[in-house]
């Protein structure tokens, strides 16, 4: 097939896609290209909401009232959105990094770390309404649709790629396609979320200046190159003076409203009480990375003294004792963590690996399976693959090792080695 004919077919395919996949943005009323239905978005969000929360620290559980408060503000704002019928959910994540995010279908999360940088309910409303617009305007679906379009382009180029230069084109196009699926929101998406989010704020009775102040704070932090911000909120929501000025102009068109400072400060009282405990725990994490378990334990003693019910502190204590070779204390710390919070994967995984490596494979695998059910991980997959190998269930083992092999960590290389050996065992005569 000639290159010219391929290009014609590709153009025809694009034309058909545009004709059949043209949708109206529920927020702006503008036509846009979408390959995903509303129900598909909802299903995608529901499927990924729990594992996304698990991977980022799990739900903040020490103050149920705070969860209820944030959810209440979010649901109030969502009633004014362009898609109030979406199954909106709002949750506080147990993570110190200042961040907030939205999955398709209205599944929204805000880290406790970001709450600590806010002053009042109006600023909280600015964060949540911004994320609500991302969901209501189907920004993620639009990104994924563009990624799919680029992938089709890769396929078209790939058919005709017989020369080395064509192979290079394929590789480059593939990179662009992957990036499109994982990219941060565009500048237009961010401005759109700010603009319409402020409308939702005003309709809900909040002071629109809260959105201006929020962006001013973020710009200030970005100039100071605060690494926690740069790696968190700014990764997907880059601040700019353009956004600040746009918010100022928008705010002048909206009525003044409630700040809700007293309510907000009361809601985050427990977070402020525990602030030092989390700060010291961050020092412990750094100590562990520097192979200083005793320094980590010294810091964690202070964290636990302030907030003994935070499960993550006990996970870190277990890791420190494990590094010191004290498996008894390590297991005890992991068990304490599970008792504090039985709904997070990390302590099950850590205790399971500890038990397995020390000869108690039955109990170890039981823990790893519980961890895997909450969040499949590369490390958990590696150990489950080993267990499947011992049971001579080679197909299951292969599936687990394939998951583990995707990791860039040491467990990834171990999984790839086991996978290679397994493939040679299954097909000994097959050429590599």
matplotlib code that plots the C-alpha trace (Angstrom):
import matplotlib.pyplot as plt

x = [0.0, 1.4, 2.1, -0.3, -3.2, -2.5, -2.7, -6.1, -7.4, -6.2, -7.9, -11.1, -10.9, -10.3, -13.3, -15.5, -14.3, -15.0, -18.5, -19.4, -17.6, -18.5, -20.0, -21.0, -19.0, -21.6, -19.9, -19.0, -21.6, -18.9, -18.4, -15.5, -14.0, -14.8, -14.5, -15.8, -19.4, -20.6, -21.3, -17.8, -16.3, -18.4, -17.3, -13.6, -13.7, -15.5, -13.0, -9.9, -11.1, -10.2, -6.8, -5.8, -6.6, -4.8, -1.7, -1.6, -1.9, -5.4, -8.3, -7.7, -9.4, -8.4, -11.1, -14.4, -15.9, -13.4, -14.3, -18.0, -17.2, -15.2, -17.8, -20.6, -18.8, -18.1, -21.7, -23.1, -20.9, -21.7, -25.4, -24.5, -22.3, -23.2, -23.6, -25.2, -26.4, -22.8, -22.1, -19.8, -17.7, -15.3, -12.6, -9.6, -6.4, -3.9, -1.0, 1.2, 1.8, -0.4, -2.5, -6.1, -7.4, -10.5, -11.1, -13.7, -17.3, -16.8, -14.5, -12.6, -9.9, -8.0, -4.9, -4.7, -1.4, -3.3, -5.9, -3.0, -2.3, -5.9, -7.3, -11.0, -14.0, -14.0, -10.5, -11.6, -14.6, -12.2, -10.2, -13.2, -15.2, -12.1, -11.9, -15.7, -15.4, -12.6, -15.1, -18.2, -16.4, -15.0, -11.4, -9.9, -12.1, -11.0, -7.3, -7.8, -9.6, -6.7, -4.4, -6.4, -6.3, -2.6, -2.3, -4.3, -1.8, 1.0, -0.8, -1.1, 2.6, 3.6, 2.1, 4.4, 7.5, 9.9, 12.9, 15.0, 13.9, 10.2, 10.9, 12.2, 9.0, 7.0, 9.0, 8.5, 4.8, 4.4, 6.0, 3.6, 0.6, 1.6, 2.2, -1.2, -2.9, -0.8, -0.4, -1.3, -4.4, -3.9, -3.7, -7.1, -8.5, -7.1, -8.5, -11.8, -11.9, -11.0, -13.6, -16.6, -15.5, -15.8, -19.4, -20.2, -18.6, -20.7, -23.9, -23.2, -22.7, -18.9, -16.5, -15.0, -11.8, -10.9, -10.0, -7.8, -6.0, -5.5, -3.7, -1.6, -0.5, 0.4, 2.3, 4.3, 5.2, 6.2, 8.6, 10.1, 10.4, 8.8, 9.5, 6.4, 4.2, 6.1, 5.8, 2.2, -0.4, 1.7, 2.4, -1.2, -2.3, 0.5, 0.0, 0.6, 0.1, -2.2, -4.6, -4.3, -5.3, -8.1, -9.5, -9.3, -11.2, -13.8, -14.2, -15.2, -18.2, -19.4, -21.2, -19.4, -20.0, -19.2, -15.6, -16.4, -13.1, -14.4, -16.0, -12.9, -10.5, -12.7, -12.8, -8.9, -8.3, -7.1, -4.8, -3.2, -2.8, -1.0, 1.0, 4.3, 3.9, 3.7, 6.6, 8.8, 7.7, 8.9, 12.3, 12.1, 11.4, 14.5, 16.5, 15.4, 16.4, 19.8, 20.0, 19.7, 17.1, 18.0, 17.6, 14.3, 13.2, 14.2, 12.0, 9.1, 9.1, 8.2, 5.5, 3.9, 4.0, 2.0, -0.4, -0.2, -3.1, -1.6, -1.0, 1.7, 4.0, 3.9, 4.7, 7.8, 8.8, 8.4, 10.7, 13.3, 13.3, 13.6, 16.6, 18.2, 17.5, 15.0, 12.2, 10.2, 9.8, 9.3, 6.4, 4.9, 5.0, 3.3, 0.7, 0.1, -0.3, -2.9, -4.8, -4.8, -6.0, -7.1, -8.1, -4.8, -2.6, 0.9, 1.2, -0.2, 2.4, 5.3, 4.3, 3.6, 7.0, 8.7, 7.0, 7.6, 11.3, 11.6, 10.1, 6.4, 5.2, 1.6, 1.0, 3.1, 1.2, -2.1, -1.0, 0.2, -3.1, -5.0, -2.6, -3.1, -6.9, -6.6, -3.9, -2.0, 1.7, 4.9, 6.4, 3.2, 2.9, 6.5, 5.8, 2.5, 4.3, 6.8, 3.9, 2.2, 5.5, 5.8, 2.2, 3.3, 0.7, 2.9, 0.3, -0.7, 2.9, 3.6, 0.7, 2.1, 5.7, 4.5, 2.9, 6.1, 8.3, 6.8, 8.4, 11.7, 12.7, 14.8, 11.7, 11.2, 14.5, 13.9, 10.5, 11.9, 14.6, 11.9, 9.8, 12.6, 13.4, 9.7, 9.4, 12.4, 10.9, 7.5, 9.0, 12.6, 13.0, 11.8, 14.6, 15.0]
y = [0.0, 3.4, 6.2, 8.4, 5.9, 5.5, 9.3, 9.4, 6.6, 8.3, 11.6, 9.7, 8.1, 11.4, 12.9, 10.0, 10.4, 14.1, 13.6, 10.9, 12.2, 15.9, 16.8, 19.9, 21.0, 21.1, 24.1, 26.4, 25.2, 24.9, 21.9, 19.7, 16.3, 13.5, 9.8, 8.9, 8.9, 10.4, 6.9, 5.8, 8.7, 7.9, 4.3, 5.3, 7.6, 5.1, 2.4, 4.5, 6.6, 4.1, 2.9, 6.6, 7.5, 4.4, 5.2, 8.8, 8.0, 6.8, 8.8, 11.0, 9.2, 10.9, 13.6, 12.3, 15.7, 17.3, 14.8, 15.7, 19.4, 19.3, 17.0, 19.4, 22.4, 20.4, 19.1, 22.6, 23.9, 20.9, 21.8, 24.9, 23.1, 22.4, 18.7, 18.6, 15.0, 13.6, 11.3, 13.8, 12.7, 14.7, 13.3, 14.5, 12.5, 11.8, 13.4, 16.3, 17.4, 20.4, 19.0, 18.5, 16.5, 15.4, 12.1, 11.9, 11.6, 14.0, 12.0, 14.8, 14.8, 17.4, 16.6, 17.7, 19.4, 21.8, 22.6, 23.8, 26.6, 27.9, 30.6, 30.3, 28.5, 30.8, 29.7, 26.0, 26.7, 28.1, 24.9, 22.6, 24.6, 24.6, 20.8, 20.5, 22.4, 20.0, 17.2, 19.0, 20.3, 16.8, 18.0, 14.6, 13.0, 15.6, 14.9, 11.2, 11.8, 13.8, 11.1, 8.5, 10.7, 10.9, 7.2, 6.7, 8.9, 6.6, 3.6, 5.3, 6.3, 2.8, 1.0, 2.9, 2.9, 0.7, 3.0, 4.0, 7.6, 6.4, 4.3, 7.4, 9.2, 6.4, 6.5, 10.2, 10.1, 7.3, 9.6, 12.4, 10.0, 8.7, 12.2, 13.3, 10.8, 11.8, 15.5, 18.2, 20.4, 22.9, 26.6, 27.0, 24.2, 26.0, 29.4, 27.8, 26.0, 29.3, 31.3, 29.0, 27.9, 31.5, 31.5, 28.4, 30.1, 33.2, 31.3, 29.3, 32.6, 32.7, 35.6, 35.4, 37.2, 33.8, 32.6, 35.6, 35.1, 31.4, 32.0, 34.8, 32.4, 29.7, 32.2, 33.3, 29.7, 29.0, 31.9, 30.7, 27.3, 25.4, 21.9, 20.3, 22.6, 22.2, 18.4, 18.5, 21.0, 22.8, 19.6, 19.5, 23.1, 25.4, 28.9, 32.1, 35.9, 35.5, 33.4, 35.9, 38.8, 36.9, 36.0, 39.7, 40.8, 38.0, 38.8, 42.4, 41.1, 39.0, 39.9, 39.8, 36.8, 34.8, 34.1, 31.4, 31.8, 30.8, 27.6, 26.7, 27.3, 25.2, 22.4, 22.2, 22.4, 18.8, 19.3, 22.3, 20.4, 17.6, 19.8, 19.4, 15.6, 15.4, 17.8, 15.7, 12.5, 14.1, 14.3, 10.6, 9.8, 11.7, 9.9, 6.5, 7.5, 8.3, 4.9, 6.4, 4.3, 5.5, 9.1, 8.2, 6.5, 9.5, 11.8, 9.3, 9.1, 12.8, 12.3, 9.4, 11.3, 14.1, 11.9, 8.1, 7.2, 8.1, 4.8, 6.0, 6.9, 3.2, 2.0, 4.2, 2.9, -0.7, 0.2, 1.7, -1.4, -3.6, -1.7, -2.3, -6.0, -6.1, -8.1, -8.6, -4.8, -4.3, -6.7, -5.2, -1.7, -2.9, -4.7, -1.5, 0.4, -2.1, -1.8, 2.0, 1.9, -1.5, 0.1, 1.0, -1.3, -0.3, -2.0, -5.2, -5.2, -4.4, -7.0, -9.6, -9.1, -9.2, -12.5, -14.1, -13.2, -14.7, -18.0, -17.6, -17.7, -18.6, -15.6, -13.4, -14.2, -13.7, -10.2, -9.4, -10.6, -8.2, -5.4, -6.3, -6.2, -2.6, -1.6, -3.8, -2.9, -4.1, -5.4, -7.3, -8.7, -10.0, -12.0, -13.2, -14.4, -16.3, -17.9, -18.9, -20.4, -22.6, -23.8, -24.5, -22.1, -20.6, -18.6, -16.8, -16.3, -14.8, -12.3, -11.2, -10.8, -8.8, -6.3, -6.2, -5.8, -2.4, -0.9, 1.1, 0.1, -2.9, -5.1, -4.3, -5.8, -8.9, -9.4, -9.1, -11.7, -14.1, -13.5, -14.3, -17.5, -18.4, -17.8, -20.0, -22.7, -22.5, -22.4, -23.8, -24.1, -20.6, -18.3, -15.1]
z = [0.0, -1.0, 1.4, -0.5, -0.2, 3.5, 4.0, 2.2, 4.4, 7.5, 6.5, 5.8, 9.2, 10.9, 9.1, 10.2, 13.8, 13.8, 12.4, 14.8, 17.9, 17.9, 21.3, 23.1, 26.1, 29.0, 30.6, 27.6, 25.1, 22.4, 20.1, 20.8, 19.8, 22.4, 21.9, 25.4, 26.5, 29.7, 31.2, 30.2, 32.1, 35.2, 35.0, 34.5, 37.5, 39.8, 38.8, 39.6, 42.5, 45.3, 44.0, 43.3, 46.9, 48.2, 46.1, 47.5, 51.2, 51.6, 53.1, 56.0, 58.9, 62.1, 61.8, 60.3, 60.8, 58.4, 55.7, 56.2, 56.1, 52.9, 51.2, 52.3, 50.7, 47.5, 47.1, 47.7, 44.9, 42.6, 42.6, 40.6, 38.0, 34.4, 35.3, 38.7, 38.0, 38.0, 41.0, 42.7, 45.6, 47.7, 50.0, 52.0, 51.2, 54.0, 52.2, 53.1, 49.5, 48.6, 45.8, 44.5, 41.6, 39.8, 38.0, 35.2, 36.4, 39.4, 41.7, 43.5, 46.2, 48.1, 50.2, 53.8, 52.9, 50.7, 53.4, 55.6, 53.1, 52.9, 55.1, 54.8, 53.2, 50.2, 49.3, 49.8, 47.5, 44.9, 44.9, 44.8, 42.2, 40.0, 40.1, 39.6, 36.3, 35.2, 35.7, 34.4, 31.3, 30.6, 30.3, 31.0, 28.4, 25.9, 26.7, 26.3, 23.0, 21.7, 22.8, 20.9, 17.8, 17.9, 18.4, 15.2, 13.5, 14.9, 13.4, 10.0, 10.0, 11.2, 8.2, 5.8, 8.0, 6.1, 6.2, 9.3, 9.1, 9.1, 12.2, 13.9, 13.1, 14.6, 17.8, 18.1, 17.3, 19.9, 22.5, 21.7, 21.9, 25.4, 26.6, 25.5, 27.8, 30.8, 30.2, 32.6, 31.9, 29.2, 29.8, 28.3, 30.6, 33.6, 32.7, 31.9, 35.3, 37.1, 35.2, 35.5, 39.0, 40.2, 38.8, 40.9, 44.0, 43.6, 43.0, 46.2, 48.1, 48.5, 48.2, 44.6, 45.9, 47.4, 44.0, 43.3, 46.6, 46.0, 42.7, 44.2, 46.9, 44.3, 42.1, 45.2, 46.1, 42.5, 42.5, 45.8, 44.1, 47.0, 45.9, 47.6, 45.6, 42.4, 42.6, 43.7, 42.7, 40.1, 38.2, 36.9, 37.7, 36.8, 38.3, 36.4, 36.6, 33.6, 35.8, 38.7, 36.4, 34.7, 38.2, 39.3, 36.2, 36.8, 40.5, 39.7, 37.8, 40.7, 44.0, 47.3, 49.4, 52.5, 53.6, 56.2, 58.0, 61.4, 60.0, 58.1, 60.9, 63.2, 60.6, 60.3, 64.1, 64.3, 61.3, 62.9, 66.1, 64.3, 61.9, 63.7, 63.9, 60.1, 59.6, 61.8, 60.0, 56.7, 58.4, 59.2, 55.6, 54.5, 57.2, 55.9, 52.4, 53.7, 55.4, 58.9, 60.7, 64.2, 63.1, 61.6, 64.9, 66.9, 64.7, 64.7, 68.5, 68.5, 65.8, 67.6, 70.9, 69.2, 67.2, 68.2, 66.0, 62.6, 60.9, 58.5, 61.4, 62.5, 58.9, 59.0, 62.4, 61.0, 58.1, 60.4, 62.7, 59.6, 58.4, 61.8, 61.5, 64.4, 62.7, 65.9, 66.5, 62.8, 62.6, 65.8, 64.3, 61.1, 63.1, 65.1, 61.9, 60.6, 63.9, 63.6, 60.0, 58.5, 55.2, 53.7, 51.7, 52.9, 56.3, 54.9, 52.2, 54.5, 57.1, 54.4, 52.7, 56.1, 57.1, 53.7, 53.6, 57.1, 56.3, 57.2, 53.6, 54.3, 56.6, 54.4, 51.2, 53.1, 54.0, 50.5, 49.0, 51.3, 50.2, 46.6, 46.9, 48.1, 45.6, 43.2, 43.4, 41.7, 44.9, 45.8, 42.3, 42.5, 45.7, 44.4, 41.3, 43.4, 45.3, 42.0, 40.8, 43.9, 43.1, 39.5, 38.3, 35.6, 33.8, 36.9, 37.9, 34.4, 34.8, 38.2, 37.0, 34.0, 36.5, 38.6, 35.5, 34.8, 37.9, 37.5, 41.0, 42.0, 42.2, 38.5, 37.5, 39.7, 38.1, 34.6, 35.5, 36.9, 33.8, 31.4, 33.3, 33.3, 29.6, 28.9, 31.1, 29.3, 25.8, 26.1, 22.3, 21.4, 20.2, 22.3]

ax = plt.figure().add_subplot(projection="3d")
ax.plot(x, y, z, "-o")
ax.set_aspect("equal")
plt.show()
